[in-house]
Amino acid sequence: MKKIIFTLFYIHFFGFFSAQITDTLKISRSEAESVFLNKNLDLIIQKLEISQAEAQVVQAKFWPNPTVTVSEVNLWRTYDIEEQPALIGNWGRSSQISAEIEQVIQTAGKRRKNIELQQLEVEGEKYELQEVLRELKKLLRNSITEILYNQEQQKLYQSQISSITKLTKSYNNQLTLGNISKSEYIRLKAQEMEFKKKLISLQQEIEEQQTELKALLIIPSNSYIIISDPLVKPEREISELELPKWMETAQSNRPDILLSKNKEKYALKNLELQNALKTPDIAVSLNYDRGGNIMKDFIGVGISVDLPVFDKNKGNIQDAKLEVTKTGYEIRKSVLKSENEITSVFHNYQRTQKISEEIDDDYEETLDSLMRSHEKNFRLRNISMLEYMDYLDTYIENKMIILDTKKELNEYYENLQYVVGQDL
């Protein structure tokens, strides 16, 4: 009895909580995907990271700034100085000054190689965007499938609750009149409460799924999303003959594989850059010296270069070579992973599809029709409670098998698109 009272309180409380939701949003699968592509914050952030990488390409194109040095300036007159012509007005007759401008010139194509490295970074960020999109799209579609699945379950249990509540009221009247035993009424009432408890559990699950879906679509928390599409099997027919094509498609479309290939390109380009760094850069300078040489106004040019005696960049070159080898293995690993995933998901889809094919098109309608017939006959006392309850269990189980099959087919189909790397 306590359990029944608690359940009734829970139903009332949940109904009150649901009443607080002010905005119901009815949306289709395609509309949800459109909102997702335009508003999802993870995608926006990843696009900004691409722009940041592009900014680094712009930065890499600039030459190093020249360096200007002014030195040897005396701020006071010293003894035994040879006077010189004034610089500004009467100032400068006893002043010395030296100035130099220096420009570093990168050798061995370092600047070009660095630009190419940054361009590969941009490509990598674009593949990262594709990978984020692939992951989130799978999450979005499976979330929608879960909500549809639970919406259909809600309809199923709401329908049965509506029917069994009428029967319970009728049996309560019959109990009052002494026409039935109390155990029959309690059995029927217990079934009603069991359905209501299941409905509450479904509503709780949908609340969790609503939270995830609203986060993906950037929808306010006070909204309640209803997916308008029915839960149906995927329309596209797939065959095992397509497996080789899918494996080939994955190598050219899966972002994780493209990222691995991009990393290899980056490693090769970095190896080129590290080899180029063995060659020292050249610094060219132009000097002016007043009063510090045998010439009063001396102008000269200079050149400086590091001597690669001790540091020949050997460690960095060796590290870059090892990175090239490592990225080659990572590509092989990604390709093998994709092939295994495609094969596994396809076989799971195939097994579920076989079960689906065994369910006749009119099987669900037949179940519903028989359920209505059993309810009517039970109400007219043409069948016993045991017969009615037995068919009710069979009905619920078979309806759930149909729903489970549709849900699993949708999930495996979406997983297949995910592992192939494109919509099929």
C-alpha positions as CSV (number, residue, x, y, z in Angstrom):
1,M,0.0,0.0,0.0
2,K,2.8,2.4,0.8
3,K,4.4,1.6,-2.6
4,I,1.1,2.5,-4.3
5,I,0.8,5.8,-2.4
6,F,4.4,6.7,-3.2
7,T,3.9,6.0,-6.9
8,L,0.7,8.1,-7.0
9,F,2.6,11.0,-5.3
10,Y,5.5,10.6,-7.8
11,I,3.0,10.7,-10.7
12,H,1.4,13.9,-9.3
13,F,4.8,15.5,-8.6
14,F,6.1,14.7,-12.1
15,G,2.9,16.1,-13.6
16,F,3.5,19.3,-11.7
17,F,7.1,19.5,-12.8
18,S,6.1,18.9,-16.4
19,A,3.6,21.8,-16.1
20,Q,6.5,24.2,-15.5
21,I,7.8,23.7,-19.0
22,T,6.6,26.7,-21.0
23,D,7.8,26.1,-24.5
24,T,7.2,23.0,-26.5
25,L,9.3,22.8,-29.7
26,K,8.2,20.3,-32.4
27,I,11.0,19.6,-34.8
28,S,11.9,17.0,-37.4
29,R,15.2,15.2,-37.9
30,S,16.2,17.4,-40.8
31,E,15.3,20.6,-39.0
32,A,17.3,19.4,-36.0
33,E,20.3,18.8,-38.1
34,S,20.0,22.2,-39.7
35,V,19.8,23.9,-36.3
36,F,22.8,21.9,-35.1
37,L,25.0,22.9,-38.1
38,N,24.3,26.6,-37.6
39,K,24.3,26.9,-33.8
40,N,26.4,24.2,-32.2
41,L,29.1,25.9,-30.1
42,D,31.6,23.1,-30.5
43,L,31.5,23.6,-34.3
44,I,31.7,27.3,-33.9
45,I,34.8,27.0,-31.6
46,Q,36.5,24.6,-34.1
47,K,35.8,27.0,-37.0
48,L,37.5,29.8,-35.0
49,E,40.5,27.5,-34.5
50,I,40.8,27.2,-38.3
51,S,40.8,31.0,-38.5
52,Q,43.5,31.1,-35.8
53,A,45.6,28.6,-37.9
54,E,45.1,30.7,-41.0
55,A,46.3,33.8,-39.1
56,Q,49.5,31.9,-38.3
57,V,50.0,31.3,-42.1
58,V,49.7,35.1,-42.6
59,Q,52.3,35.6,-39.8
60,A,54.7,33.1,-41.2
61,K,54.9,35.1,-44.5
62,F,56.5,38.1,-42.9
63,W,60.2,38.6,-43.0
64,P,62.0,39.2,-39.7
65,N,62.1,42.9,-38.8
66,P,65.3,44.8,-39.3
67,T,67.2,45.8,-36.2
68,V,68.4,49.4,-35.7
69,T,71.2,50.1,-33.2
70,V,72.4,53.6,-32.0
71,S,75.5,53.5,-29.8
72,E,78.7,55.3,-28.8
73,V,76.8,58.6,-28.1
74,N,78.7,60.8,-25.6
75,L,76.5,63.1,-23.6
76,W,79.2,65.4,-22.4
77,R,82.4,67.0,-23.9
78,T,85.6,65.2,-23.2
79,Y,89.2,66.6,-23.3
80,D,91.5,66.6,-26.3
81,I,88.6,66.1,-28.7
82,E,88.8,67.0,-32.3
83,E,85.9,69.3,-33.1
84,Q,83.6,68.4,-36.0
85,P,80.9,70.3,-37.9
86,A,77.7,70.8,-35.9
87,L,74.9,68.4,-36.5
88,I,71.8,70.4,-35.3
89,G,72.3,74.1,-34.8
90,N,75.5,74.5,-32.6
91,W,75.1,71.0,-31.2
92,G,77.3,68.1,-32.2
93,R,80.8,69.8,-32.6
94,S,82.2,67.5,-29.9
95,S,79.8,64.6,-30.2
96,Q,80.4,61.0,-31.4
97,I,77.7,58.7,-32.6
98,S,77.4,55.3,-34.2
99,A,74.3,53.8,-35.9
100,E,73.7,50.4,-37.5
101,I,70.7,48.7,-39.3
102,E,70.8,44.9,-39.6
103,Q,68.5,42.6,-41.6
104,V,68.5,38.8,-41.1
105,I,68.1,36.8,-44.3
106,Q,66.8,33.3,-43.8
107,T,68.7,30.7,-45.9
108,A,67.9,27.2,-47.3
109,G,64.2,28.0,-47.8
110,K,63.4,28.2,-44.1
111,R,60.7,30.9,-44.5
112,R,59.0,29.0,-47.3
113,K,59.1,25.7,-45.4
114,N,57.7,27.3,-42.3
115,I,54.8,28.8,-44.4
116,E,54.1,25.3,-45.7
117,L,54.1,23.9,-42.2
118,Q,51.5,26.5,-41.1
119,Q,49.4,25.6,-44.1
120,L,49.4,22.0,-43.1
121,E,48.3,23.2,-39.6
122,V,45.3,24.8,-41.3
123,E,44.5,21.5,-43.1
124,G,44.8,19.7,-39.8
125,E,42.3,22.0,-38.1
126,K,39.9,21.5,-41.0
127,Y,40.1,17.7,-40.5
128,E,39.6,18.3,-36.8
129,L,36.4,20.2,-37.6
130,Q,35.3,17.3,-39.8
131,E,36.1,14.8,-36.9
132,V,34.2,16.9,-34.4
133,L,31.3,17.2,-36.9
134,R,31.3,13.4,-37.4
135,E,31.3,12.7,-33.7
136,L,28.6,15.2,-32.9
137,K,26.4,14.2,-35.8
138,K,26.4,10.6,-34.6
139,L,25.6,11.7,-31.1
140,L,22.8,14.0,-32.4
141,R,21.2,11.3,-34.6
142,N,21.4,8.6,-32.0
143,S,19.9,11.1,-29.4
144,I,17.0,11.7,-31.8
145,T,16.5,8.0,-32.3
146,E,16.5,7.4,-28.5
147,I,13.9,10.2,-28.0
148,L,11.7,8.7,-30.8
149,Y,12.1,5.3,-29.3
150,N,11.0,6.5,-25.9
151,Q,8.2,8.6,-27.4
152,E,6.8,5.5,-29.1
153,Q,7.1,3.6,-25.8
154,Q,5.2,6.4,-24.1
155,K,2.4,6.2,-26.6
156,L,2.2,2.4,-26.1
157,Y,2.0,2.7,-22.3
158,Q,-0.3,5.7,-22.3
159,S,-2.7,3.8,-24.5
160,Q,-2.6,0.8,-22.2
161,I,-2.9,2.9,-19.1
162,S,-6.0,4.6,-20.7
163,S,-7.6,1.2,-21.4
164,I,-6.7,-0.5,-18.2
165,T,-7.8,2.5,-16.1
166,K,-11.3,2.2,-17.6
167,L,-11.3,-1.5,-16.8
168,T,-10.1,-0.8,-13.2
169,K,-12.9,1.7,-12.6
170,S,-15.4,-0.8,-14.0
171,Y,-14.0,-3.6,-11.8
172,N,-14.1,-1.3,-8.8
173,N,-17.8,-0.8,-9.4
174,Q,-18.2,-4.6,-9.8
175,L,-16.3,-5.1,-6.6
176,T,-18.6,-2.7,-4.7
177,L,-21.5,-4.7,-6.0
178,G,-19.9,-7.9,-4.9
179,N,-19.8,-9.4,-8.4
180,I,-16.0,-10.0,-8.5
181,S,-13.4,-11.0,-6.0
182,K,-11.0,-8.4,-4.5
183,S,-8.0,-10.3,-5.8
184,E,-9.1,-9.8,-9.4
185,Y,-9.4,-6.0,-8.8
186,I,-6.0,-5.8,-7.1
187,R,-4.4,-7.8,-10.0
188,L,-5.8,-5.3,-12.5
189,K,-4.9,-2.3,-10.3
190,A,-1.3,-3.6,-9.9
191,Q,-1.0,-3.9,-13.7
192,E,-2.2,-0.3,-14.0
193,M,0.3,0.9,-11.5
194,E,3.1,-1.1,-13.1
195,F,2.4,0.7,-16.5
196,K,2.3,4.1,-14.8
197,K,5.6,3.4,-13.1
198,K,7.1,2.4,-16.4
199,L,5.8,5.6,-18.0
200,I,7.5,7.7,-15.3
201,S,10.7,5.8,-15.9
202,L,10.4,6.6,-19.6
203,Q,9.7,10.3,-18.9
204,Q,12.9,10.4,-16.7
205,E,14.9,8.9,-19.5
206,I,13.5,11.4,-22.0
207,E,14.4,14.3,-19.6
208,E,18.1,13.2,-19.7
209,Q,18.0,12.8,-23.5
210,Q,16.3,16.3,-23.7
211,T,19.2,17.8,-21.8
212,E,21.8,16.3,-24.2
213,L,19.8,17.3,-27.3
214,K,19.2,20.8,-26.1
215,A,22.9,21.2,-25.5
216,L,23.7,20.0,-29.0
217,L,21.1,22.4,-30.6
218,I,21.7,25.3,-28.2
219,I,18.0,25.4,-27.2
220,P,16.9,27.1,-23.9
221,S,16.5,24.9,-20.9
222,N,12.7,25.8,-20.5
223,S,12.0,24.2,-23.9
224,Y,10.6,20.7,-24.4
225,I,11.5,19.0,-27.7
226,I,9.2,16.7,-29.5
227,I,10.5,14.9,-32.6
228,S,7.8,15.0,-35.2
229,D,9.1,12.1,-37.4
230,P,8.0,8.5,-36.8
231,L,10.4,5.8,-35.7
232,V,10.9,3.9,-39.0
233,K,13.5,1.6,-40.4
234,P,16.2,3.1,-42.7
235,E,15.1,3.2,-46.3
236,R,18.4,2.5,-48.0
237,E,19.1,-1.2,-48.8
238,I,22.7,-2.2,-48.1
239,S,24.6,-5.2,-49.3
240,E,27.8,-7.0,-48.4
241,L,29.0,-6.3,-51.9
242,E,29.5,-2.7,-50.8
243,L,32.0,-3.5,-48.1
244,P,35.1,-3.0,-50.3
245,K,33.8,0.3,-51.6
246,W,33.1,1.5,-48.1
247,M,36.6,0.6,-46.9
248,E,38.0,2.6,-49.9
249,T,35.7,5.5,-49.2
250,A,36.7,5.5,-45.5
251,Q,40.4,6.0,-46.5
252,S,39.6,9.2,-48.4
253,N,36.7,10.5,-46.2
254,R,37.2,9.6,-42.6
255,P,38.6,12.6,-40.8
256,D,40.7,10.5,-38.4
257,I,42.5,8.8,-41.3
258,L,42.9,12.2,-43.1
259,L,44.3,13.6,-39.9
260,S,46.9,10.8,-39.7
261,K,47.9,11.4,-43.3
262,N,48.1,15.2,-42.6
263,K,50.4,14.5,-39.6
264,E,52.7,12.4,-41.8
265,K,52.9,15.3,-44.3
266,Y,53.6,17.7,-41.4
267,A,56.3,15.4,-40.1
268,L,58.0,15.2,-43.6
269,K,57.8,19.0,-44.0
270,N,59.2,19.4,-40.4
271,L,62.1,17.1,-41.3
272,E,62.9,19.3,-44.3
273,L,62.8,22.4,-42.0
274,Q,65.1,20.8,-39.4
275,N,67.6,19.9,-42.2
276,A,67.4,23.5,-43.4
277,L,68.1,24.7,-39.9
278,K,71.6,23.2,-40.2
279,T,72.4,26.1,-42.6
280,P,73.0,29.3,-40.6
281,D,71.1,32.5,-41.5
282,I,73.0,35.5,-42.8
283,A,72.7,39.0,-41.1
284,V,73.5,41.9,-43.5
285,S,74.2,45.3,-41.9
286,L,74.8,48.9,-42.8
287,N,76.8,51.0,-40.4
288,Y,77.4,54.7,-39.8
289,D,80.1,56.1,-37.5
290,R,80.7,59.8,-36.7
291,G,83.9,60.7,-35.0
292,G,85.0,57.2,-34.0
293,N,87.2,56.4,-36.9
294,I,89.9,58.1,-39.1
295,M,87.0,59.2,-41.2
296,K,84.7,61.8,-39.7
297,D,81.5,60.3,-41.3
298,F,82.1,56.6,-41.9
299,I,79.6,54.5,-43.8
300,G,80.2,50.8,-44.2
301,V,78.5,47.4,-44.8
302,G,78.9,44.2,-42.8
303,I,77.8,40.6,-42.8
304,S,77.6,38.0,-40.0
305,V,76.9,34.3,-39.9
306,D,76.9,31.6,-37.2
307,L,79.6,29.0,-37.6
308,P,78.0,25.5,-37.3
309,V,80.8,24.1,-35.4
310,F,79.1,22.6,-32.3
311,D,75.3,22.7,-32.9
312,K,74.4,21.1,-36.2
313,N,70.7,20.4,-35.2
314,K,71.4,16.6,-35.2
315,G,69.0,15.9,-32.3
316,N,66.1,17.7,-33.8
317,I,66.7,16.0,-37.2
318,Q,66.7,12.6,-35.6
319,D,63.5,13.4,-33.7
320,A,61.9,14.5,-37.0
321,K,62.9,11.3,-38.7
322,L,61.4,9.2,-35.9
323,E,58.2,11.3,-36.1
324,V,57.9,10.4,-39.8
325,T,58.2,6.7,-39.0
326,K,55.7,7.0,-36.2
327,T,53.0,8.7,-38.3
328,G,53.4,6.0,-41.0
329,Y,52.4,3.4,-38.4
330,E,49.5,5.6,-37.2
331,I,48.1,5.7,-40.7
332,R,48.2,1.9,-41.0
333,K,46.6,1.7,-37.5
334,S,43.8,4.1,-38.6
335,V,43.1,2.2,-41.8
336,L,43.0,-1.2,-40.1
337,K,40.7,0.2,-37.4
338,S,38.3,1.6,-40.0
339,E,38.2,-1.7,-41.9
340,N,37.4,-3.7,-38.7
341,E,34.8,-1.2,-37.6
342,I,33.0,-1.2,-41.0
343,T,32.9,-5.0,-41.1
344,S,31.7,-5.3,-37.5
345,V,29.0,-2.6,-37.7
346,F,27.7,-4.0,-41.1
347,H,27.4,-7.6,-39.6
348,N,25.5,-6.2,-36.6
349,Y,23.2,-4.3,-39.0
350,Q,22.7,-7.4,-41.1
351,R,21.7,-9.6,-38.1
352,T,19.2,-7.0,-37.0
353,Q,17.9,-6.6,-40.5
354,K,17.1,-10.4,-40.7
355,I,15.0,-10.1,-37.6
356,S,13.2,-7.1,-39.1
357,E,12.5,-9.0,-42.3
358,E,10.8,-11.7,-40.4
359,I,8.2,-9.2,-39.1
360,D,5.3,-9.0,-41.6
361,D,4.2,-5.5,-42.6
362,D,0.8,-6.0,-41.1
363,Y,2.0,-7.8,-38.0
364,E,1.9,-4.7,-35.8
365,E,-1.6,-3.9,-37.0
366,T,-2.7,-7.5,-36.2
367,L,-1.3,-7.2,-32.7
368,D,-3.3,-3.9,-32.1
369,S,-6.4,-5.5,-33.5
370,L,-6.1,-8.5,-31.3
371,M,-5.4,-6.3,-28.3
372,R,-8.6,-4.4,-28.8
373,S,-10.5,-7.7,-29.2
374,H,-9.1,-9.1,-26.0
375,E,-10.0,-5.9,-24.1
376,K,-13.6,-6.0,-25.4
377,N,-14.0,-9.7,-24.6
378,F,-12.5,-9.2,-21.1
379,R,-14.8,-6.3,-20.4
380,L,-17.8,-8.6,-21.5
381,R,-16.4,-11.4,-19.3
382,N,-16.0,-13.7,-22.4
383,I,-12.4,-14.4,-21.4
384,S,-10.8,-14.7,-18.0
385,M,-8.3,-12.3,-16.4
386,L,-5.6,-14.9,-16.9
387,E,-6.2,-15.0,-20.6
388,Y,-6.4,-11.2,-20.8
389,M,-3.2,-10.7,-18.8
390,D,-1.4,-13.4,-20.8
391,Y,-2.1,-11.7,-24.1
392,L,-1.4,-8.2,-22.6
393,D,2.2,-9.4,-21.7
394,T,2.6,-10.9,-25.2
395,Y,1.3,-7.7,-26.8
396,I,3.7,-5.5,-24.8
397,E,6.7,-7.8,-25.5
398,N,6.0,-8.0,-29.2
399,K,5.5,-4.3,-29.5
400,M,8.8,-3.8,-27.8
401,I,10.5,-6.2,-30.1
402,I,9.3,-4.2,-33.1
403,L,10.4,-0.9,-31.5
404,D,13.8,-2.4,-30.5
405,T,14.4,-3.6,-34.0
406,K,13.6,-0.2,-35.5
407,K,15.8,1.5,-33.0
408,E,18.7,-0.9,-33.5
409,L,18.5,-0.6,-37.2
410,N,18.7,3.2,-37.0
411,E,21.6,3.1,-34.6
412,Y,23.6,0.5,-36.6
413,Y,22.9,2.4,-39.8
414,E,24.1,5.7,-38.3
415,N,27.2,3.8,-36.9
416,L,27.8,2.5,-40.4
417,Q,27.7,6.0,-41.8
418,Y,30.0,7.1,-38.9
419,V,32.7,4.4,-39.6
420,V,32.5,4.9,-43.4
421,G,33.0,8.7,-42.9
422,Q,30.1,9.9,-45.0
423,D,26.3,9.7,-45.4
424,L,25.3,6.6,-47.3
